[in-house]
């Protein structure tokens, strides 16, 4: 019986998807729920599993093609058995089924030949760290021991569009197509600049009290909750309390109306191999420090693996971005539409400060709040940022909610 393999229903905000790569070729056997093809959308990579066990009979869209919801990607002959092929003497790690989805995506995005990678996993399986080590030049590759045709993964890698090189007056140039995510990010950034009246206000915060708390309770916290106590949880808690005092910062523009949100969904900007993504901490006001740290850690891992879902990335009433992890001392973060404000964190630096008439060295951080001046007055923006500063410099306020 022939079964159609269709594009799954896409979210309302996504009109189409691009075929990233097939993991099977016509004539190959498939197992139920086995990932057959990856679809790249504006936000995430979707894996389309086999609905039943059988043989992939036909592929109707190739890598790089654009598809829409309910399009027929291919045909599966349910219950059929693939014709037997001679066993290869090469390592089983060349089989596409031996590679995790995150490894397959990284290989296809970078053009690395999996046949040249020495896997460090069980039975020589290639791990994501092995691919990254090769890209960084810190790992030796192996030579293929056979002249057999490339594996399915290698064939797909070979079909990945390579950068177009050219020479201008003897100087090299390289043209690389933007990914769908990068295109969407570019569109949203331009949209934010064109539709919102963006201003940025700055302040600085003394993180000595927060640093002392982290040192004092670091080991106990990690032992009890199995997660590190970082700075971000303090900033999330402080942002939530400040948003309660200044609800206009948590609001959005809806046509000619101002939409006030009675909940606090905080977006945390995270860097991923595909670009910047902003997963959402939903109902952050109901989360404790441990829950916030665990959620952020989970999102960070999912971003690296490319496994964030639409639900993880949809919505948000306010965002926080931490350029300090890259060494940024000061920046003007851009809004994440339709949100009306975003808080920028920066690197912590030991600086001399005057405290109670004495010069002391303190861990200082510059804060930046970019906001939509159409609905947020400068006074509210400044007082909001001052409130965050006060909460962080006296963390007991977070416990007392004052």
Secondary structure as UniProt FT lines:
FT   STRAND          2..6
FT   TURN            12..13
FT   STRAND          17..22
FT   TURN            26..27
FT   STRAND          29..30
FT   TURN            32..33
FT   STRAND          35..40
FT   STRAND          45..49
FT   STRAND          54..59
FT   TURN            63..64
FT   STRAND          66..67
FT   TURN            69..70
FT   STRAND          72..78
FT   HELIX           92..94
FT   HELIX           96..98
FT   HELIX           101..110
FT   HELIX           114..116
FT   HELIX           122..124
FT   HELIX           128..135
FT   TURN            136..137
FT   HELIX           152..159
FT   STRAND          164..168
FT   TURN            169..170
FT   STRAND          171..175
FT   HELIX           180..195
FT   STRAND          198..206
FT   HELIX           208..225
FT   HELIX           232..245
FT   HELIX           247..250
FT   STRAND          252..254
FT   TURN            255..256
FT   STRAND          257..259
FT   STRAND          266..272
FT   TURN            273..274
FT   STRAND          275..281
FT   TURN            282..283
FT   HELIX           284..286
FT   HELIX           289..305
FT   HELIX           310..313
FT   STRAND          318..322
FT   HELIX           323..326
FT   TURN            337..338
FT   STRAND          341..345
FT   STRAND          349..355
FT   TURN            356..357
FT   STRAND          358..372
FT   TURN            373..375
FT   HELIX           378..393
FT   TURN            394..395
FT   HELIX           396..400
//
